[in-house]
Amino acid sequence: MVMQIIIEPEYRNSFWCSETLKGLSTQASLKKSHLSEIKEASLAKLTRKRQNEVITVIGTSVNWIRRIAAQIQEKGYLCLLVTGDQDTRTISRTNSILLDYRDSMHALLTYLRQTGERRIALFGVNPSSYADSVKEQYFPQKKDIYYNFGSIVTCTHQLFSQLDSYTAVICTNDIVAVYLLHYLKEKGVDVPRQLRLISFGDSFLSRLMQPSITSVEQDFRVLGAQAVNVCAFLEKNPQLVVNAFIKCPLRIRESTPSGQNIMTGASEYTDTANVNFYIDESISSLQSLDQLLVESDELDIQILRHLIAKDTHEKIAEALNLAPSSLRYRIRKLRACFPEPFRKTMLNILQEYLPPEALDRAEAIKRSQNE
């Protein structure tokens, strides 16, 4: 079976898209399927080769998804949407595999209220994001929502000017949470004593912060893997409409009061301006840092530690018993996690955002994963 996919261009370089594609690729390989990516410009020229062909749409922006879904359906294909939880009834005849943000928001707000929090802000909402629109819809106080219109710096300043009004902040994803935590520490705000911080993502980076960030787990690899299974089901059962949900548990960590992990249990469409969340330099550098830490093995972490210590390549190769060519290859691979403007400043980004001992903790996690 050939599984055809189309990816939102601005979303393609995000960590979340990368994880979804890894899940897709792994499961497709197990099912002896082949992934074939379609470019948006090629949609008009597509011709179905057989009945019940499915095109899988991976994206996050409201306007883009609606436009692509309409084109797919006009060509007679079945459409499978892979994204955050949404009311897909606004897109007729569209199948979906979704992260259940709706139930996650309910569990998250319940947890904060149980710990006594009543003054809560929702931070970093991307107005173009399907997933963020769900979080926005189920957040009760609209005046306490802070939107990211393409600049996390501006969004942070707006929140900070009203920070005395809140005892807790829900961040729409771990990247903005890490940025906000870094900013708050620079301003002398104690998390969690003065302010509780909670997020969506459960990324590797969020677990290395001090304090580590309480987060709703979003397993995009599972999302991608299940998309392969749903696609195969639809080809055999084209008369059915599938809306499948991936549960997202809440992982309690140091940025909120301790408690038990909570297992979790869309909005009406309006046109919005397209906001490219992924070209913000602060967001891009943190996404790249998260990708670097996820893809690094135990030896890579040791190399990073030596590079930060400004050890020469000769000293690093000797200490780690590596051939110079092997060391150069690994360093190039590490830098490749960052887009070109940030590769030369990779070490500066690590030192700016990673707390002391973070690489030691990362190495310990990598070691435990291999045992």
C-alpha positions in Angstrom: 0.0 0.0 0.0 1.2 3.5 -0.8 0.2 6.1 1.9 0.0 9.6 0.4 0.7 12.5 2.7 0.7 16.3 2.4 2.4 18.4 5.0 1.8 22.1 5.8 5.0 23.9 4.7 5.4 26.1 7.8 4.8 23.1 10.0 7.2 20.8 8.3 10.4 21.9 10.2 8.7 21.7 13.7 9.7 19.1 16.2 6.1 18.0 16.4 5.9 17.3 12.7 9.2 15.5 12.8 7.9 13.2 15.6 4.6 12.5 13.7 6.6 11.6 10.6 8.8 9.2 12.6 5.7 7.4 13.9 4.3 7.3 10.4 7.5 5.9 8.9 8.0 3.2 11.5 4.4 2.0 11.4 4.3 2.1 7.6 7.4 0.0 7.4 5.8 -2.6 9.8 2.8 -2.6 7.5 5.0 -2.9 4.4 3.6 0.4 3.2 5.4 3.2 1.3 5.0 6.9 2.2 4.6 9.2 -0.8 4.6 13.0 -0.1 2.5 15.3 -2.2 3.3 18.9 -2.7 0.4 21.4 -2.5 1.1 22.6 -6.0 0.7 19.0 -7.3 -2.8 18.5 -5.9 -4.6 19.9 -9.0 -2.8 17.4 -11.2 -3.6 14.3 -9.1 -5.7 11.5 -10.6 -6.9 8.6 -8.5 -5.5 5.2 -9.5 -8.0 3.2 -7.6 -11.2 3.6 -5.5 -11.1 4.7 -1.9 -7.6 6.3 -2.0 -6.8 8.3 1.1 -4.6 11.4 1.4 -3.3 12.1 4.9 -3.1 15.8 5.8 -0.5 16.8 8.5 -0.8 20.4 9.7 -2.0 22.8 12.3 -3.2 26.1 10.6 -6.9 26.4 10.4 -7.0 28.1 7.0 -4.5 25.8 5.3 -6.2 22.6 6.5 -9.6 23.7 5.3 -8.3 24.7 1.9 -6.3 21.5 1.4 -9.2 19.2 2.7 -11.5 20.9 0.2 -9.1 20.3 -2.7 -8.6 16.6 -1.7 -12.4 16.0 -1.6 -13.0 17.8 -4.9 -10.6 15.3 -6.5 -12.6 12.4 -5.1 -10.1 11.2 -2.5 -10.8 10.4 1.1 -9.2 12.9 3.5 -7.5 11.9 6.8 -6.6 14.8 9.1 -3.7 14.3 11.6 -3.5 17.2 14.0 -4.8 18.4 17.5 -8.3 17.9 18.7 -10.9 19.8 16.7 -14.5 19.9 15.8 -14.0 18.4 12.4 -17.7 18.7 11.6 -16.8 22.1 10.2 -14.9 20.2 7.5 -17.4 17.8 5.9 -16.5 14.2 5.1 -13.1 14.6 6.8 -11.7 11.7 8.9 -9.4 12.5 11.7 -6.8 11.1 14.2 -6.4 13.7 16.9 -4.7 14.4 20.2 -7.4 14.9 22.8 -6.7 18.4 23.9 -10.3 19.0 24.9 -10.2 16.3 27.7 -6.6 17.4 28.5 -7.7 21.0 29.2 -10.4 19.8 31.4 -8.0 17.6 33.4 -5.4 20.3 33.6 -7.8 23.0 34.9 -9.3 20.5 37.4 -5.8 19.7 38.7 -5.0 23.4 39.2 -8.3 24.1 40.9 -7.7 21.2 43.2 -4.4 22.7 44.2 -6.1 26.0 45.0 -5.3 28.0 41.9 -8.0 30.4 40.8 -6.1 33.1 38.9 -4.8 31.4 35.8 -3.5 32.7 32.5 -3.3 30.9 29.1 0.0 31.9 27.4 1.3 31.7 23.9 -1.9 31.0 21.9 -1.2 30.8 18.2 -4.3 32.1 16.5 -3.6 30.1 13.4 -3.3 26.8 15.3 -6.0 24.1 15.3 -4.7 22.7 18.6 -4.4 26.1 20.3 -8.0 27.0 19.3 -9.2 24.0 21.4 -7.2 25.1 24.4 -8.6 28.6 23.9 -12.2 27.4 23.6 -12.1 25.4 26.9 -10.2 28.1 28.9 -12.9 29.9 30.9 -11.5 33.4 31.2 -11.0 34.9 27.8 -9.5 38.1 29.2 -6.6 36.1 30.6 -5.5 34.6 27.2 -2.2 35.9 25.8 -1.8 35.5 22.1 1.5 34.9 20.2 1.1 36.8 16.9 4.6 35.7 15.7 6.7 37.2 18.5 7.2 35.3 21.7 9.1 38.3 23.1 6.1 40.6 22.8 3.7 38.0 24.2 6.0 37.5 27.2 6.2 41.2 27.9 2.4 41.5 27.8 2.0 38.6 30.3 4.8 39.9 32.6 3.1 43.3 32.8 0.1 41.6 34.4 1.9 38.9 36.2 0.8 40.0 39.7 -2.8 39.1 38.6 -2.0 35.3 38.4 -0.9 32.4 40.5 -0.6 30.0 37.6 0.2 30.0 33.9 -0.8 27.4 31.3 1.5 27.5 28.3 0.2 26.2 25.0 3.4 24.2 24.3 6.7 23.3 26.0 8.8 25.6 23.8 7.0 28.8 25.0 7.0 27.3 28.5 10.8 27.0 28.5 11.2 30.5 27.1 8.8 31.9 29.7 10.6 30.0 32.6 14.0 31.3 31.4 12.6 34.9 31.3 10.9 34.6 34.7 14.2 33.3 36.3 16.0 36.3 34.8 13.4 38.6 36.4 13.7 36.9 39.8 10.3 35.2 39.8 10.4 31.9 41.7 8.6 29.0 40.0 6.7 27.3 41.6 6.7 29.3 44.9 5.5 32.5 43.3 3.9 31.1 40.2 2.9 27.7 39.0 3.8 26.8 35.4 2.2 24.1 33.3 2.4 23.2 29.7 1.6 20.9 26.7 4.2 18.6 25.2 6.1 16.7 27.8 9.3 17.3 25.7 12.7 16.1 26.6 13.8 19.7 27.1 11.0 20.5 29.5 12.1 17.6 31.8 15.7 19.0 32.0 14.6 22.5 33.2 15.1 23.6 36.8 12.4 23.3 37.9 11.2 20.6 35.5 7.9 21.5 33.9 4.6 19.9 34.6 3.2 19.0 31.2 0.5 17.3 29.3 2.1 14.4 27.4 1.7 14.6 23.6 3.0 11.5 21.9 3.2 12.5 18.2 4.9 9.3 17.3 1.8 7.4 18.5 -0.3 9.9 16.5 1.6 9.1 13.4 1.6 5.4 13.9 -2.2 5.3 14.5 -2.7 7.4 11.3 -1.2 4.5 9.3 -3.7 2.1 10.9 -6.7 4.5 10.3 -5.7 5.0 6.7 -5.7 1.2 6.1 -9.1 0.9 7.8 -10.6 3.7 5.7 -9.5 2.1 2.4 -11.5 -1.1 3.4 -14.4 0.9 4.9 -14.8 4.1 2.9 -18.5 4.5 3.9 -17.5 5.2 7.5 -16.2 8.5 9.0 -13.5 8.0 11.6 -12.7 10.4 14.4 -10.1 8.8 16.6 -8.6 10.3 19.8 -5.2 9.8 21.4 -5.4 10.3 25.2 -2.9 12.8 26.7 -2.0 12.2 30.4 -0.8 15.0 32.7 2.7 14.5 34.1 3.2 16.3 37.4 6.7 17.7 37.9 8.5 20.4 39.9 6.8 23.5 38.4 3.5 22.8 40.2 2.5 21.2 43.5 3.1 17.5 43.7 0.2 15.2 43.2 -1.0 12.1 41.3 -0.7 11.9 37.6 -4.1 12.6 36.0 -5.2 10.6 32.9 -7.3 12.8 30.7 -10.8 11.6 30.7 -13.6 22.4 18.9 -14.2 25.4 18.4 -16.5 26.9 15.8 -14.5 27.9 12.8 -13.7 31.6 12.1 -11.3 33.0 9.6 -8.0 34.0 11.2 -4.9 35.8 9.9 -2.1 33.3 9.1 0.6 33.6 11.8 3.8 31.8 11.1 4.8 30.6 14.6 7.9 28.8 13.4 9.9 31.8 12.0 10.2 33.4 15.4 13.9 33.1 16.1 13.5 32.4 19.8 11.0 29.7 19.1 13.1 28.2 16.3 16.2 28.0 18.4 14.4 26.3 21.3 12.7 23.8 19.0 16.2 23.0 17.6 17.6 22.6 21.1 14.8 20.1 21.9 15.4 18.2 18.7 19.1 18.1 19.4 18.6 16.6 22.9 16.0 14.1 21.6 18.2 12.8 18.8 21.5 12.8 20.8 22.8 9.6 22.3 24.9 9.2 25.5 28.1 9.8 23.6 26.7 13.0 21.9 25.8 14.4 25.3 29.4 13.8 26.5 30.7 15.6 23.3 28.4 18.6 24.1 29.8 18.8 27.6 33.3 18.9 26.3 32.4 21.5 23.7 30.9 23.7 26.3 34.0 23.4 28.4 35.9 24.7 25.3 38.1 21.5 25.0 39.9 21.1 21.7 38.9 18.4 19.3 42.1 16.6 20.0 41.4 16.5 23.7 37.8 15.4 23.2 38.8 12.6 20.8 41.4 11.4 23.3 39.0 11.6 26.3 36.2 9.7 24.5 38.4 7.3 22.6 37.1 8.5 19.2 38.8 8.8 15.9 39.1 12.5 14.8 36.9 11.8 11.7 34.2 10.2 13.9 34.2 13.2 16.2 33.9 15.6 13.4 31.0 13.6 11.9 29.2 13.7 15.2 29.7 17.4 15.7 28.4 18.1 12.2 25.3 16.0 12.9 24.7 17.8 16.2 24.9 21.2 14.5 22.6 20.0 11.7 19.8 19.9 14.2 19.8 23.8 14.0 18.9 25.8 10.9 21.8 27.6 9.3 21.6 30.9 11.2 21.9 29.1 14.6 24.6 26.5 13.9 27.5 28.7 14.8 25.7 29.7 18.1 24.6 26.2 19.1 26.8 26.2 22.2 25.6 29.6 23.2 22.0 28.4 23.0 22.7 25.4 25.1 24.4 27.5 27.8 21.7 30.1 27.8 18.7 27.8 28.3 20.0 24.6 29.9 20.4 24.9 33.7 23.5 23.6 35.5 23.7 19.8 35.5 21.1 19.5 32.7 23.5 17.5 30.5 24.3 15.2 33.4 20.5 14.5 33.8 20.2 14.1 30.0 23.0 11.6 29.9 21.4 9.6 32.8 18.1 9.5 31.0 19.8 8.3 27.8 21.7 5.6 29.7 18.5 4.4 31.4 16.7 4.2 28.1 19.5 1.8 26.8 19.4 -0.5 29.8 
